[in-house]
Amino acid sequence: PNQLRLLIMLHNIGATEAQKALTINQISEWTRMDTPELQEHLQKLIELGYAQHFRCDDADKYHLTIDGIRKVLSLYS
C-alpha cells in the first residue's frame, strides 16, 4: 500500500520526467515518509520499472517512468 501511495504521490506532485525529478528530501517533505522507508519503496518502484533514478549535481533524483504514469492512470479508470 505504501508503494502504491508513493507512486500516486509522485504523479500528483509532478515528478513525471527527468526535468521534474525530485531529491529524496523533497519527496520526503511531500509524502511525510521517513527517508529509510522512502528509499526502500523507491527501490521497489525502480525494480518494477515504475520509477527512475539518476545523479545530478551530487544529488540522487527520482521520477516516474512512462510505465509508472500508466500504472497510476490505470487506477483511475
BALO-140588 format. One record per residue: z, y, x of N, C-alpha, C, CB in turn. Coordinates in steps of 0.001 Angstrom, whole numbers, plus 500000, padded with zeros to 6 digits. Atoms other than C-alpha are relative to their C-alpha. Glycine has a CB too. Layout:
// residues N
ZYXZYXZYXZYX
...
***
This chain:
// residues 77
500000498788500806500000500000500000500000501274500848501198500000499084
499970498805499164500785502480502796498677500235500704501109499894501020
501323499832499391497428501804504465499038500604498993499457498652500518
500859499472501056495673502473501183500353501455499718500129499155498716
499542498617500199497764505614500663499492500896501124501545500059499928
500476499240498851496864506779504163498494500211499920500367499287501303
501451499895500156493175506070503555499644501093498990499407498647499556
500239498995501042493244508157500381500398501392500492500783499645498716
499552498708499488495229510936502073499017500578501014501377499862500633
500967499522499021492767511161504971498754500537499304499623498876500976
501148499528500774489974511501502446500318501326499318499586498951498954
499629498801500752491810514097500377500213501230500879501248499733499214
499793498853499119492680516273503359498749500323500811501170499736500936
501295499646499427489073516184504529499696499448501371499896501433500065
500282500606498691489227514046507676498884498965499845501288499338500604
501107500872500370485819512643506838498852499995501004499481500403498666
501019499994498949483817513341510001500636500485501291498784500899499608
499436499680498685484339513944513720500417501466500111498993499673501090
499667498571499907484305517739513354501271500352499235498846500839499477
498806499741500806487177517497510866501136499030500335499659499904498513
498991500980499592489185514843512728501333500701500275499528499221501257
498646499462499851492940515337512941500788499200501020500733500003498656
499104500687499071495585514516515524501054499235499201500672501011500982
498945500775500652498386512101514760501092500922499458500603498979500982
498981499053500470500788515051514466499555500723498736500320501020501091
500513499347501206498573516811511934500030499044498813498569500512500230
499987500988501085498209513627509891501433499744499551499330498675500451
498589500216500311501979513091510081500547501114499112500820499907501289
499550498874500825502578516572508666499501499876498564499524501324500603
500582500125501335500242515938505729500582498828499223498498499847500102
499598501220500698501448512422504933501503499789499949499366498821500651
498550500178499883505132512755505852500357498585500471500677500289498653
499740501317499412504859509413507681500501500191501423498717499104499977
499545499985498615506694508729510928498849499574500902501233499068500196
501098500261499075504412508587513960499796498513500297500242500737501285
500231501427499717505024504892514843499370499263498812501318499325500377
500561500621501201504321503802511251498552500445499810500844500358498751
501334499432500148501296506072511118499031499373500993500042501517500188
500856500612498985499881504682514369499646498559499622500692500033501374
500225501390500421500270501141513035498956499940498879501330499352499529
500943499995501123498421501943509808498620500488500425500531500877498867
501289499519499510495699503907511593499281498901500784500189501250500879
500609501092499237495116500972513952499393498957499067501038499342500921
500512500971500965494695498638510984498738500540499320501081499663498945
501186499398500621492247501060509318498819499994500968500302501441499541
501059500063498987490276501200512581499452498580500093500530500467501382
500419501409499935490198497386512762499151499614498794501224499082500088
500766500287501221488897497273509179498682500781499941500844500325498770
501214499193499983486190499802510053500054501201499082498839499159499630
499845498887500935487589502467507717500323501329500689501085499675499006
499667498791499256488695504941510382499464499874501417501534500247500011
500492499960498636487550506001513818500902500907500821498530500486500049
499121499272499081489424507328516827499178500445501199501213499118500450
500603499552498751488265509403519767500942500975500684498618500654499750
499156499107499206489784511521522508499270501323500184500357499363501382
500582498667499884489176515277522543501072500956500513499424500487498632
499046499039499432490921517867524726501392499400500190500094501224499106
498735500694499724493630515396525784500797499652498746500851500846500901
499322500389501242494431514551522154499178498922499305500209501231499059
500663501015500812493630511478520092499771500577498622500835498688499927
500323499503501334491868512381516864499454498864499153498984501160500073
500359501050500936491175510322513773499242500586498814501251499251499523
500713499629501220488759510494510867499466498741499340498845500996500304
500544501133500732487317508221508214498552499734500411500089500247498490
501393500374499820484090506332508711499335500037498627499863498584500669
500706500051501283481420506107506036500533498849499142498475499842500224
499417501120500762482902502727505055501363500370499418500138498755500896
498709499536500513486325504344504690499826500926498816500784500706501092
500289499089501113484869507051502473499549499200498781498913501036500402
500465500853501111483088504421500371501162499243499358498937498998500499
498845500726500515486323502441500036500823500895499079500868499476501156
499231499056500823488179505498498724499259500286498699500260501319500771
500767499672501203485376506413496317499921498814499046498593500457500379
500048501176500877485221502837495007501281499836499203499740498744500815
498723500075500714488872503146493988499979500874498744501156500427500924
500060499070501114487956505996491638498974499612498953499701501367500504
501042500357500969485063504243489929500383498802499163498701499720500708
***
